[in-house]
Amino acid sequence: MSLSYIAKNIQASPTLALNEKAQILREKGEPVINFSVGEPKSRAPIDAILAAVQNLNTGEVRYVPPDGIPALKKAIIRYTEEFYNRKVAPENVIASSGAKQAIMVALQAILNPQEEVIYPAPYWVSYPEMAKLCGAIGVPVYPEDGSFYPRIQDIEQRVGSYTKAIIINSPNNPSGAMYSEEFIADIVDFCERRDLYLIMDDIYHRLIFDGRKPINCWEYAKKKDENSKLIIINGVSKQYAMTGFRIGWAVANKKIIEAMTNIQGHQTGGPSVVLQLAAVGALNGIQSSVENLRVTLENNRNVMCSLLKTIDGVKFSVPDGTFYLFADFSAYEKSSHKLSQMLIDKVMVLTVPGVEFGMEGYIRLSFAGTMKEIQEGIERIKWAIDPNAPNELYIGDRKLVRDWA
Ligand SMILES: Cc1ncc(COP(=O)(O)O)c(C=O)c1O
C-alpha cells in the first residue's frame, strides 16, 4: 500500500499498545499487574463530573472557539498566576485535547522540516515522533555523567545552526527526576541568549515528593514581554486524574498562540466543550484531590523503592516526582524489550522497555497502581529474574513453575 513518508516513519505509541495488551489479558481473566500505566487510579474530581453532566443535560453541545472557551481560559489564567506568578491575557492561552496536542501544535507552529528539537534523555516517547510529524528531527541529549539530571553543558554541546527548540520535562517521564532550580534557571537563560524556543512540559509539576515545591520557570525569564519564546505546557490529565478528558493547554506569546490556534482550528477545531467545562470544574473546584493523589503516590514510591532494593543488581535512582521509576536491569538482561516480554510471558507483569525512552537496559515501572499491585508485582519480578528463587510461585491459586534459567 502506498502510505506517506511520515506514516511509514511513525511508530505506534508503545505505552498505548501495552495498555491495550493489559486490557486483553484482563478480559481473558489473567491476573495481570500493569506497571506500564501512565495514569493515576483515583477518580476525577466531583466538580469536574458535575460540570460536564450539567452541560450534557442541556442537550445542546455545540462548536466552541478552537483555542478554548472563555471560562477555561480564565481558569488557566488564574492557574498561571498561582503557579507561575505570571499575568497573561486570554490571547496568551490555548486549550488543546491534552497536553499532547498542545505540544504537537506548538511544534507544528515553530518547526520547519529538517530543523532540530533537543530534549534530555530519557525522554517521553512522543517527542521524537512529534518531531517527525513536523518533518523535523528530534535530538536526545544524554547527560555525560550517566545520571538522569542533564547539565547545561550537555545541552549546549548539541545545539547547532539547525536547533530551533528545546523541550524540558521536569519532573521527568520516565525517570521521575526533577531537575534542579539552577538547571531550570540556566536553560531559560540559555534559550533566551541563543534565541531558541523553550517548551516546558510541566504536566507533572505538582506530583512531587519529599517536600519539594513546583519550580517556576517564568521566574527566571528576563524577556517577560511578547518576545518571550517560552512555551509553558500543562493540563488536568495527571494532577486531577483526568487522563480520559483530554484537556491540556499552552501559555505563550500571542503570536505563537495565534499560529497554534490556526493549526488546531483545522485539525480538531479544539477540544469538546463538555470536557473543557469538566476541566474548569477541576481547576476552580475543591483542590484536595491533588494533594491526596500526591501523598498516595509518594507512599507508593517509598514502597516500590524499598522492595526493589531487595533485588540484587537492579539499579535505580529514587524518583523525585511523577509516578514512574526507571530501573536499570542490564545486569540481568541487556535488551529491555526481551526483559519486558519475559515479564509478561512468565509472570504477567507489564512494564515499558527503556529503549522506548532512549535508554536500553532499563524498564519503566509505574507506581500509580494500588499498594497490593506494587507489592505483588515486584515480588513477581524478583522471582522471575532471580536464578536462586524457589521453583514455584503462587499467583492466587495458580501455581507458576520456574522452567527457565
Ligand atoms: C511528559 C508528558 N507530557 C505530556 C503528556 C500528555 O498528557 P495529556 O494526557 O495531557 O495529553 C504525557 C502523558 O503521558 C507525558 O508523560
The ligand as a Gaussian input file, in Angstrom:
#p B3LYP/6-31G(d) Opt

LIG

0 1
 C        5.826000      14.020000      29.732000
 C        4.422000      14.019000      29.250000
 N        3.962000      15.092000      28.585000
 C        2.705000      15.150000      28.131000
 C        1.837000      14.093000      28.312000
 C        0.454000      14.192000      27.729000
 O       -0.536000      14.345000      28.639000
 P       -2.052000      14.525000      28.203000
 O       -2.792000      13.350000      28.732000
 O       -2.497000      15.811000      28.828000
 O       -2.096000      14.592000      26.710000
 C        2.268000      12.948000      28.980000
 C        1.381000      11.785000      29.140000
 O        1.780000      10.677000      29.387000
 C        3.595000      12.910000      29.477000
 O        4.060000      11.856000      30.156000

